[in-house]
Amino acid sequence: MGFVSLGKMAWRSLWRNPRRTIITLSSISLAVMLSIIGTGMNDRVWKDVIDVAARMGGGHVTIQHPEYAEKPTLTRTVMDTDDKAALAIRNKNVTRVVSRIVGQTLLSTAYDSFGAGFIAFDPTKEDPSTLSILEGIKEGRNFTAVDRRGILLGDTLARNLGAKLGRKVVYTMTNKQGEIVHSLARVTGIIKSGSPSIDLGLCLLPLDSVRKELGYAPDEATLVAVFLRDSRKSGSVAQELGMRLDGKNAVLTWQKSQPDLESMIAMKKGGMVFFEMLILLLCAAGIFNTVFVSVMERLREFGIMMAIGLSPWRLFGLVMLESFWLALVGLASSMLLTLWPYHYLNTTGLDLSGLYGGEKLDVAGIGMSAIMKVEIYPENALAIAVAVVIATLLSGLYPAWRAGGVNPVDAIKLV
């Protein structure tokens, strides 16, 4: 009996009990759908979190002073930022490169004083695609190149300072020489990001003005932020840039520049993998039960087949082919079952604003959209499909072994 004939026999055997087979296929389809939706939601959420975090700080890859990570002061800077940006943009995975000055300042008004973090950026080179906080401007506007004395304040910070649009704010920093410097700014906009930590403790300033106050050169900054099409390429891009810069500057991936975020994502992804393994285990138990019961019901038939010349290995292959058919049909039916919910969640998503009471969710200090969507990476979808096939085949191993080990004389006597 050839392989094709054995495959046809396995297909017919699979549908001897349609009800049992359909129940098993339903369990496979449901397990795959839950895994695809769960993994897709996980992939999309953390992709967005990483991208937003990159757009809030140092990009997917950060070029900075070698000692800045240990002691992030305004005296540890990167020189020749324009040359480094030109070098980075040559990489096909890089979309944008910008320079920034990041540090701490003391903000003062006639009403009160508060400490805050600041990001100094060039408004002619940056927009919400590189600095996500700009999406949160609810009052006023972003400062322009001519607004050398402009400042954007977080909503809560502005209220604490009593600083409304057009009001004066004095910011105090320590310059490159270690001297305390003061500068005057006027509030051009108020930011309401949805993240309490940002709204309370962050302000945005013009890059050229801060450079002048700190005594920096025209192409000097505390970091160069490199943005990628795919955050998963950050390792290779950082390695290439590090080699080209000859170790004169530290080149960090987002995982190294934001280790707390990386740890949280790894923990959450680990939880999702455990959940999927549990679903797969339950699914495999159901498949095993179906194949095993089917084999036990057909022991007499197997005995007769062996008596007329079918080898034990052929019987083993017959049952394994039944398991393989189960896997293939299960995957096909799961695609049909998953198609509509995945499309809906990918394009429309779930609106969680009513549940969390706002348009933004605070995830590790990052203001994320309350619209939850799914978008699975192709390699993860392939991994789920392969895992289902492997689990189905493993579930059929013992029943197949029992079928191949049947004693023809004893089996034929069974009623």
C-alpha positions as CSV (number, residue, x, y, z in Angstrom):
1,M,0.0,0.0,0.0
2,G,1.5,3.3,-1.1
3,F,1.7,6.5,0.8
4,V,-1.1,8.2,-1.2
5,S,-3.4,5.2,-0.6
6,L,-2.5,5.3,3.1
7,G,-3.3,9.0,3.2
8,K,-6.7,8.4,1.6
9,M,-7.5,5.7,4.1
10,A,-6.4,8.0,7.0
11,W,-8.8,10.7,5.6
12,R,-11.7,8.3,5.5
13,S,-11.0,6.9,8.9
14,L,-10.9,10.5,10.3
15,W,-14.6,11.0,9.3
16,R,-16.0,7.7,10.5
17,N,-17.2,9.5,13.5
18,P,-18.0,13.0,12.2
19,R,-19.3,14.4,15.5
20,R,-16.2,13.5,17.4
21,T,-13.9,14.8,14.7
22,I,-15.8,18.1,14.4
23,I,-15.6,18.6,18.2
24,T,-11.9,18.0,18.1
25,L,-11.5,20.4,15.1
26,S,-13.5,23.0,17.0
27,S,-11.1,22.8,20.0
28,I,-8.1,23.2,17.7
29,S,-9.7,26.2,16.0
30,L,-10.6,27.8,19.3
31,A,-7.1,27.2,20.7
32,V,-5.5,28.7,17.6
33,M,-7.8,31.7,17.5
34,L,-7.1,32.5,21.2
35,S,-3.4,32.2,20.6
36,I,-3.4,34.3,17.4
37,I,-5.6,37.1,19.0
38,G,-3.6,37.0,22.3
39,T,-0.2,37.0,20.6
40,G,-1.4,39.7,18.1
41,M,-2.6,41.9,21.0
42,N,0.7,41.3,22.8
43,D,2.8,42.1,19.7
44,R,0.8,45.3,18.9
45,V,0.7,46.6,22.4
46,W,4.4,46.2,23.0
47,K,5.3,47.4,19.6
48,D,3.4,50.6,20.3
49,V,4.8,50.9,23.8
50,I,8.4,50.6,22.4
51,D,7.7,53.1,19.6
52,V,6.1,55.6,21.9
53,A,8.9,55.2,24.5
54,A,11.4,55.8,21.7
55,R,9.6,58.9,20.6
56,M,9.5,60.2,24.1
57,G,13.2,59.7,24.9
58,G,16.3,58.6,23.0
59,G,14.9,56.8,20.0
60,H,15.1,53.1,19.2
61,V,18.9,53.5,19.2
62,T,20.7,56.2,21.3
63,I,24.1,57.7,20.7
64,Q,25.5,59.3,23.8
65,H,28.6,60.0,25.9
66,P,30.2,56.7,27.1
67,E,29.8,57.8,30.8
68,Y,26.3,59.3,30.4
69,A,24.5,56.2,31.5
70,E,26.4,56.0,34.8
71,K,26.1,59.7,35.5
72,P,23.6,61.6,33.3
73,T,24.8,65.1,33.6
74,L,24.7,68.0,31.1
75,T,28.6,68.0,31.0
76,R,28.7,64.6,29.3
77,T,27.8,65.4,25.7
78,V,28.1,64.1,22.1
79,M,30.0,66.3,19.7
80,D,29.6,66.5,15.9
81,T,26.0,65.4,16.1
82,D,25.3,66.4,12.5
83,D,28.0,64.0,11.2
84,K,26.7,61.2,13.4
85,A,23.2,61.8,12.1
86,A,24.4,61.6,8.5
87,L,26.2,58.4,9.3
88,A,23.2,56.8,11.0
89,I,20.7,57.7,8.3
90,R,22.6,55.7,5.7
91,N,21.3,52.5,7.3
92,K,18.3,51.2,5.4
93,N,16.4,50.5,8.7
94,V,16.7,54.1,9.9
95,T,13.9,56.5,9.2
96,R,14.8,59.6,11.2
97,V,17.8,60.9,13.3
98,V,17.5,63.9,15.7
99,S,19.6,65.6,18.3
100,R,18.3,66.5,21.8
101,I,19.4,67.8,25.1
102,V,17.8,66.0,28.0
103,G,18.3,66.9,31.7
104,Q,16.8,68.4,34.8
105,T,15.8,72.0,35.5
106,L,14.2,74.1,38.2
107,L,11.1,76.1,36.9
108,S,10.1,79.2,38.8
109,T,7.2,81.7,38.5
110,A,6.0,84.4,40.8
111,Y,3.6,81.8,42.2
112,D,5.8,78.8,43.0
113,S,8.9,76.7,42.0
114,F,9.1,73.1,40.9
115,G,11.8,70.7,39.6
116,A,11.1,69.0,36.3
117,G,12.8,67.1,33.5
118,F,13.2,68.8,30.2
119,I,13.8,67.8,26.6
120,A,15.3,70.4,24.3
121,F,14.5,69.7,20.6
122,D,14.6,71.5,17.2
123,P,11.0,72.3,16.2
124,T,12.1,72.5,12.5
125,K,13.3,68.9,12.5
126,E,10.9,67.2,14.9
127,D,7.1,66.5,15.0
128,P,4.9,64.0,16.8
129,S,6.4,61.2,14.7
130,T,9.7,61.6,16.6
131,L,8.4,63.3,19.8
132,S,5.1,61.8,20.8
133,I,4.6,64.3,23.6
134,L,3.7,66.9,21.0
135,E,0.5,65.0,20.3
136,G,-0.7,66.1,23.7
137,I,-0.7,69.9,23.1
138,K,-4.2,70.8,24.2
139,E,-3.8,74.5,24.7
140,G,-1.7,77.0,22.7
141,R,0.8,75.6,20.2
142,N,4.3,74.3,19.7
143,F,7.1,76.9,19.7
144,T,8.7,77.6,16.3
145,A,12.3,78.4,15.3
146,V,11.6,82.1,15.9
147,D,10.2,81.4,19.4
148,R,13.6,81.2,21.0
149,R,12.0,81.9,24.5
150,G,9.2,79.4,24.1
151,I,8.4,76.6,26.5
152,L,5.8,73.8,26.7
153,L,4.6,72.6,30.1
154,G,2.8,69.5,31.3
155,D,-0.8,70.3,32.3
156,T,-0.3,69.4,36.0
157,L,3.1,71.2,36.1
158,A,1.6,74.3,34.6
159,R,-1.2,74.4,37.2
160,N,1.3,73.9,40.1
161,L,3.3,76.8,38.7
162,G,0.3,78.9,38.1
163,A,1.6,79.4,34.5
164,K,-1.0,80.0,31.9
165,L,-0.4,80.7,28.2
166,G,1.9,83.7,27.6
167,R,3.1,83.8,31.2
168,K,6.8,84.0,32.0
169,V,8.7,81.1,33.5
170,V,12.3,81.1,34.6
171,Y,14.3,77.9,34.2
172,T,17.5,77.2,36.0
173,M,20.3,74.7,35.0
174,T,23.9,73.9,35.5
175,N,25.9,74.6,32.3
176,K,28.8,72.7,30.9
177,Q,31.3,74.5,33.1
178,G,29.4,73.7,36.2
179,E,27.9,77.2,36.7
180,I,24.3,77.9,37.5
181,V,22.5,79.7,34.7
182,H,19.0,81.2,34.4
183,S,16.9,81.9,31.4
184,L,13.5,83.4,30.8
185,A,10.7,81.7,28.7
186,R,7.1,82.2,27.9
187,V,4.5,79.5,27.9
188,T,3.4,78.8,24.3
189,G,1.6,75.6,24.9
190,I,0.2,73.2,27.6
191,I,0.6,69.4,27.2
192,K,-1.9,66.9,28.5
193,S,-0.5,63.5,27.5
194,G,-2.7,61.3,29.7
195,S,0.4,60.1,31.7
196,P,0.5,61.6,35.2
197,S,4.3,61.4,35.4
198,I,4.7,63.3,32.1
199,D,2.0,66.0,32.9
200,L,3.5,66.6,36.3
201,G,7.2,66.6,35.6
202,L,8.2,67.5,32.1
203,C,8.7,70.5,29.9
204,L,10.0,71.1,26.4
205,L,12.4,73.8,25.3
206,P,14.0,75.1,22.1
207,L,17.3,73.3,21.3
208,D,19.2,76.3,20.1
209,S,18.3,78.4,23.1
210,V,19.3,75.7,25.6
211,R,22.6,75.1,23.7
212,K,23.4,78.8,24.1
213,E,22.5,78.9,27.8
214,L,24.6,75.8,28.5
215,G,27.6,76.9,26.4
216,Y,27.3,74.1,23.9
217,A,28.6,74.1,20.4
218,P,26.1,74.4,17.5
219,D,26.4,70.6,16.8
220,E,26.6,69.4,20.5
221,A,23.9,67.6,22.4
222,T,23.5,65.0,25.2
223,L,22.2,62.4,22.8
224,V,21.4,61.6,19.2
225,A,18.1,59.7,18.8
226,V,17.9,57.2,16.0
227,F,14.4,56.0,14.9
228,L,13.8,52.7,13.0
229,R,11.1,51.1,10.9
230,D,11.1,48.1,13.1
231,S,12.2,48.2,16.7
232,R,13.4,44.6,16.5
233,K,16.3,45.8,14.3
234,S,17.7,47.9,17.1
235,G,20.4,45.4,18.0
236,S,21.9,45.1,14.5
237,V,21.7,48.9,13.9
238,A,23.4,49.7,17.2
239,Q,26.1,47.1,16.4
240,E,26.8,48.7,13.0
241,L,26.8,52.2,14.4
242,G,29.1,51.2,17.2
243,M,31.7,49.8,14.8
244,R,31.6,52.9,12.6
245,L,32.0,55.2,15.5
246,D,35.1,53.3,16.7
247,G,33.9,53.2,20.4
248,K,34.2,57.0,20.8
249,N,30.5,57.1,21.9
250,A,28.2,54.7,23.5
251,V,25.5,53.3,21.1
252,L,22.6,51.8,23.1
253,T,19.5,49.9,22.0
254,W,16.2,50.9,23.6
255,Q,16.6,47.8,25.8
256,K,19.8,49.1,27.4
257,S,18.7,52.7,27.6
258,Q,15.3,51.8,29.2
259,P,16.0,48.5,31.1
260,D,12.9,48.8,33.3
261,L,10.6,48.9,30.2
262,E,12.5,46.0,28.7
263,S,12.2,43.9,31.9
264,M,8.4,44.6,32.1
265,I,7.9,43.6,28.4
266,A,9.9,40.4,28.9
267,M,7.8,39.5,31.9
268,K,4.5,40.2,30.1
269,K,5.6,38.2,27.1
270,G,6.7,35.3,29.3
271,G,3.2,35.3,30.8
272,M,1.6,35.2,27.4
273,V,3.9,32.3,26.3
274,F,2.8,30.4,29.4
275,F,-0.8,31.1,28.7
276,E,-0.5,29.8,25.1
277,M,1.4,26.7,26.3
278,L,-1.5,26.0,28.7
279,I,-4.0,26.4,25.9
280,L,-1.9,24.1,23.6
281,L,-1.6,21.5,26.3
282,L,-5.4,21.4,26.8
283,C,-5.9,21.2,23.1
284,A,-3.3,18.3,22.8
285,A,-5.2,16.4,25.5
286,G,-8.4,16.7,23.5
287,I,-6.6,15.5,20.3
288,F,-5.0,12.6,22.2
289,N,-8.4,11.5,23.5
290,T,-9.9,11.6,20.0
291,V,-7.2,9.6,18.3
292,F,-6.8,7.1,21.2
293,V,-10.5,6.3,21.4
294,S,-10.6,5.9,17.6
295,V,-7.7,3.5,17.7
296,M,-9.2,1.4,20.6
297,E,-12.4,1.1,18.7
298,R,-10.6,-0.3,15.6
299,L,-8.3,-2.8,17.2
300,R,-10.1,-5.8,15.6
301,E,-9.8,-4.0,12.2
302,F,-6.1,-3.4,12.7
303,G,-5.6,-7.1,13.6
304,I,-7.3,-8.1,10.3
305,M,-5.2,-5.7,8.3
306,M,-2.0,-7.1,9.8
307,A,-3.2,-10.6,9.2
308,I,-3.6,-9.9,5.5
309,G,-0.1,-8.4,5.2
310,L,-0.1,-4.8,6.4
311,S,3.1,-4.1,8.5
312,P,3.1,-2.6,12.0
313,W,5.0,0.4,10.6
314,R,2.2,1.0,8.0
315,L,-0.4,0.9,10.8
316,F,1.7,3.3,12.8
317,G,1.9,5.6,9.7
318,L,-1.8,5.3,9.2
319,V,-2.7,6.7,12.6
320,M,0.0,9.4,12.4
321,L,-1.5,10.5,9.1
322,E,-4.9,10.8,10.8
323,S,-3.3,13.1,13.3
324,F,-1.6,15.0,10.5
325,W,-5.0,15.4,8.7
326,L,-6.5,16.7,12.0
327,A,-3.7,19.3,12.3
328,L,-4.1,20.5,8.7
329,V,-7.9,20.7,8.8
330,G,-7.8,22.2,12.2
331,L,-5.5,25.0,11.0
332,A,-7.7,25.6,7.9
333,S,-10.8,25.9,10.1
334,S,-9.0,28.1,12.6
335,M,-8.1,30.5,9.8
336,L,-11.7,30.8,8.9
337,L,-12.7,31.3,12.6
338,T,-10.0,33.8,13.3
339,L,-10.3,35.9,10.1
340,W,-13.2,38.2,11.1
341,P,-12.3,38.9,14.8
342,Y,-8.7,39.5,13.8
343,H,-9.7,41.9,11.0
344,Y,-12.0,43.8,13.3
345,L,-9.5,44.1,16.1
346,N,-6.7,45.0,13.7
347,T,-8.7,47.8,12.0
348,T,-11.2,49.0,14.6
349,G,-9.9,47.7,17.9
350,L,-11.4,47.6,21.4
351,D,-12.2,51.0,23.0
352,L,-11.1,50.7,26.6
353,S,-11.5,54.4,27.4
354,G,-14.7,53.8,29.3
355,L,-13.1,51.1,31.4
356,Y,-10.0,53.1,32.3
357,G,-11.7,56.6,32.4
358,G,-9.6,58.3,29.7
359,E,-8.3,58.4,26.2
360,K,-4.8,57.4,27.3
361,L,-3.5,54.6,29.4
362,D,-0.5,55.0,31.6
363,V,1.8,52.0,30.8
364,A,5.1,52.3,32.7
365,G,4.9,56.0,32.6
366,I,4.0,56.1,28.9
367,G,0.7,57.5,27.7
368,M,-0.8,54.9,25.3
369,S,-4.0,55.0,23.3
370,A,-7.0,53.4,25.0
371,I,-7.9,51.8,21.6
372,M,-6.6,48.2,21.9
373,K,-5.7,46.6,18.5
374,V,-4.0,43.4,17.4
375,E,-1.2,42.9,14.9
376,I,0.7,39.7,15.0
377,Y,4.3,39.3,13.7
378,P,4.4,36.8,10.8
379,E,7.0,34.7,12.5
380,N,4.8,34.4,15.6
381,A,1.9,33.3,13.5
382,L,4.1,30.7,11.8
383,A,5.4,29.5,15.2
384,I,1.8,29.0,16.5
385,A,0.9,27.0,13.3
386,V,4.0,24.8,13.7
387,A,3.3,24.3,17.4
388,V,-0.2,23.1,16.6
389,V,1.0,20.6,14.0
390,I,3.8,19.3,16.4
391,A,1.4,19.0,19.3
392,T,-1.2,17.1,17.2
393,L,1.5,14.7,15.9
394,L,2.8,14.1,19.4
395,S,-0.7,13.5,20.6
396,G,-1.0,10.7,18.0
397,L,2.3,9.0,18.9
398,Y,1.1,6.7,21.7
399,P,-2.2,5.7,19.9
400,A,-0.2,5.0,16.7
401,W,2.3,2.9,18.7
402,R,-0.6,0.9,20.2
403,A,-2.1,0.4,16.7
404,G,1.3,-0.8,15.4
405,G,1.8,-3.2,18.3
406,V,-1.5,-5.0,17.9
407,N,-1.3,-8.8,18.0
408,P,-3.4,-10.0,15.0
409,V,-4.6,-13.2,16.7
410,D,-5.8,-11.5,19.9
411,A,-7.2,-8.5,18.0
412,I,-9.3,-10.6,15.6
413,K,-11.0,-12.3,18.6
414,L,-12.3,-9.0,19.9
415,V,-16.0,-8.3,19.4
